[in-house]
Amino acid sequence: MRFLVVGAGAVGGFIAARLVDAGCDVTVLVRPQGAARLRDGGLRIAGPDGARVLRPAVATADELTSGYDAIVLTVKSEDLDGAMADIEPAVKPPAVIIPFLNGMAHVDPLVARFGQAVLGGVLRVATQREDDGTIEVLAPAFQVELGELDGSPSARVDRLASAFRDAGADVAVPQNIVDAMWAKWVFIASIGAVTSLMRATVGAIAAVPGGQRFAQSVLAEAAAAAAACGHPVPAEQLGATGHALTAAGSPATSSLTRDLIAGRRTEVEAVLADLAARAHAAGTATPLIDLAVLALRIHNRQIGS
């Protein structure tokens, strides 16, 4: 399959590398400055097994043409409008768009612009991009869920699932991908609010009196928001999320928290504010999540971006 991966950050770079390893034809779409860096130094991936350099094809928006089977969106939510404009020349049948963005706010704009080309997607990885451009793999997780937004059976989804399995992903095709996207949203909103408010790892929070109760309270708010919006998270998944949020000694944190501590802009609007707004519209209160939204909005304002 011929893939266009939009963005070469912590997520996009990791996906591109795994697809290249699987023998796929991969082009990475980046801005001109990033293109120069990638063409010169390659895509650098570091993990427990050491560091390596891969050299996928690189393109900028003005160089883009059609002919792709799949377009993988990995940009930050604030960059969605620009990414949609950039990929327009490539969105020609049979190309499909797989958005691996946080939250749900990206779905309606993508469908409004590209219609049935848009699939639903869930991605779970643990990576971060270092200052020198190296993508560090923090944990071995590589989990993908794919599906048609209307829940219908789909040969194109099956083909994509096979490609991601070949790339080493643990792939599932749930009956309802939208519910799966909400379940992930509950998880990332919960761990994001918990660890960013406390500026600490899950294990550090769980180790102090009241820490586990606080984490469970945040999760209860996020779960209530999803249920009020018509997408309740199954009890088994809520239990697993609760365990992940209260595990003793866990080094887990969130991209929100890592960006906060590093002094970078956070995705508070897509991850937390949109969830809180939907909960409020459905008559559900989210006081702890609201507090996290306030704190991260102040941070974003203070760093001036």
N, C-alpha and C positions, 0 to 999 in steps of 0.2 A: 504493500500500500504506500501511497505517497502522502506524507503528512506535512502540514504547515503548522509549526508551533509558534504561537504569537507570544513573544516575551522570552528572555533568556535569564530570568532571575532564578531565585531558589527553587521555584516549582517548575517553570518552563525549561530551564536548563537540565534539571534532573530528568524530566520526561523525555526531552530530546535525546539525552545520553542513552537512556534505556531503550528507546526505539531504534537508535543507531546500532546499539549492541545486538538487537534482534534482526538486523538486516533490512530495516525499513528505509525507504527513501525519505530523508528528513531535511526540511528547510526551516531555519529559524528566522522569524521576522523581527527585526529590531530597528531602533533608531540609527541614524548614520554614525553617531559616535560609537555606539555599541557594535555596529557592524565592523568598523575599523578594528576595534579591539578583538573581536572574535576571529576575524580573518587573519589577524597578525598572531595572536596567541592561542587561538583555539578555545574550546569549551573545557574548563578545568573542573574536575570532579574529585573530591577528596572524601574518603570514608575509612572505616576500620581496616580495609585491605590496602590502604595507601592511596596515592593520588595518581591521576592519569589525565591525559588530554585527548579530546575527540575533536573532529573537524567536520561537523555537519555543514551543508550548504547554508549560506547566509544571504538574506535579502533585506532591502529596505522597501518602504511603501511604494516609492516611485519605480521600483524594479519589479513589482509583483504582477504576475499573470495568473491565469486560471490553470486547471489541470490537476488539482489536488483532490484526493479522496476524502481527507479529513482535515479540519482546521481546529486545532486545540488552543483554546483561549486560556491564558494563565496570567493575565494582567491584573493589577490592582483594580478595585471597583471604580476608583476615581478616574481611571484611564480607559474606561469602557467606551465612551463616546468616540475617542480618538482611534481606538482599536477597531471599532465597527467601520469607521470611514476608511481605515487602512486596508482592511481585508475585503472590501467590496469587490475589487476586480477578481478576487479568487473564489468568490461564492457563486460558482456556476455548477449545475448538475454534473456529476453526482455528488459533489462536495457536501459534507455535513459539518456542522459546527458543534464541538463538544466544549462547553464552558466549564472550567474548573475554577470558578470564582466563589468567594465566600458569601453566605447569605442567599437571598432570593431576589434582590432588587434588580439583578441583571436579566432575569428571564423575560419580563414583559418587553423591555426595549429591544432585545435580540429578536424575539418572535415578531414584533411589529415591523422590524426592518427586513428580516430574512425568512420569516414564515416557517415552513416545514423543514427547512434545512437545519433547524436548531433541535438538538437532543438535550436530554437532561444528563447531568454528570455529577458524580461525587468522587472526590480524590482524598486519600489520607496518606500523607507522607510527612516526614520530619526532616526538613532541610533548612539551611540558611545560607545566604550569600555573604561572603566575607568582603572586606573593603577592597581587596585586590581582584575581586571578580570570581574567586574560587567558590564553587558550590559545595558546602560541607553537608554530608549525609549524617544526620544526628542519630537516626535509628533505622533499622532495616525495613520498616513498614512501607509497603507499596500496595495500596488497596484501591480498587476502582469499581464504581458502580455506574452502569449505563442504562439508558432506556429511552423510549419514545415518551414525550411529555404527555401524550394521551393514553399511555399504557398499552398500546397495541403491540402485537408481535411484530418483529422487524428483522429482516435479513441483514439490513445495513448495521443494525446494532450487534447482531451475532458476529458479523465480520470484524467489527471494531473490537469486540470482546476477545476474539481470537488473537488479534494483533497485540493487544495489551497483555494477554496471557503469555504470548511468545516473548514479550519484553520483560517478563518476570513478575507481573502484577498478579495479585489475588483478585480475580474479577467476579463480580456478581451482576446478574441482570434481574433486578427485582420486578415484581408485578407493577409496582407503583413507584416510579423513580422520584416523583415529586415528594411523596412521603419520605423517601430515603434522604432527599436533600434537606427536608425539614429536620429530620433526626440528626443529621450532621450539624445543622445550624444550632440546634439545642446544645450539642456538645461544645462547639467552638465558642458560642456565646457564653456558656457557663464557665469554661476554663479561662476564657478571655477576661471575663468580669472578675472572677476569683483571683487570678494571679496578677492582673494589672492593678486592682485595688490594693492588694497586699504587697505588690512588687516583690514577689517571692515565688519559689517553686511550690508545687502541690505538697511535696513532703515537708517543706518548712512550715507551711500553713497548717498541715495536719498535726504537726508535732506540738502545737501550743493549745492550751485550753480554749475551746470554742471554735477552733479552726475548722474541724470537720463539720460542725453544725452550721457554720457560716457557708461552707461550700455546698452543703446539701440545700440550704435555703435559697441560694442563687439558682441551683439546678431546678428546684421546685418552681421558681418564677418562670424560668425559660420553658419548662415542660408545660406549665399552665398556659403560657402564651401560645405554644404550638397547638395545644388542644383546643383553645378558644378559637383559633383560626382554622380549625377543621383538619388538623394534621397531628393527632395524638401520637406520641412516640410509644411503641410497644414496651410493656413492663420489663421485658428481658433487656432491651437496649438501655432503658433508663437505669436499670440496676448496674449494668456494665459501666455506664457513664458515671454513676454515683461512686462506684469503686475506684474508677480512674481519678476522680476528683478528691478522694480522701485517702489514697494509698500512702501508707507510712514510708518515708524515705524516697518517695518518687521524685526524680529530677525534672518531671514534666512541667512545662510552662506553655505559653501560647505565643503566636507571632505578634499579637497585640502587645504583649508584655515585653518581648524582645525588642520590638520597635520603640516602645516607650522608654525602656532603660537605655537604649542606644541613642536616644535623642532624635529618632526619626518620626515622621508622620505616621499615625496609626489609622487603621481602617475602621474606626469607631462607628462611622455612619452605616456601613453595610453590615457589620457584624453585630452591633449592639443597638444603635439608635433605631434602625428600621424594625428590629424585632420588638423593641419597647413601644414604638408607635403603633404597630399592628396590634399588640396586646391591649393598649389603651383604647384603640378603636373598637375592640371586641369586648371591652368592659373588664379587663383584667389588669390588676396593679402589678408593677415591677419595681418596687422601691430600690432594691439593691442594684439592679441593672441600671436604673435611672442614675444612681450615684456614680456608677462606673462611666456611663455616658458623659456625665458632667465633668468628671476628672479628666477623661481623655480628650474631650473637646477643649478644655482649658490647656492641656498639654499641646495640642495641635495649634492652638492660637498663639501660645507663648513661643513656639519655635518658628512662627512666622511663615507657615506654609499650609 
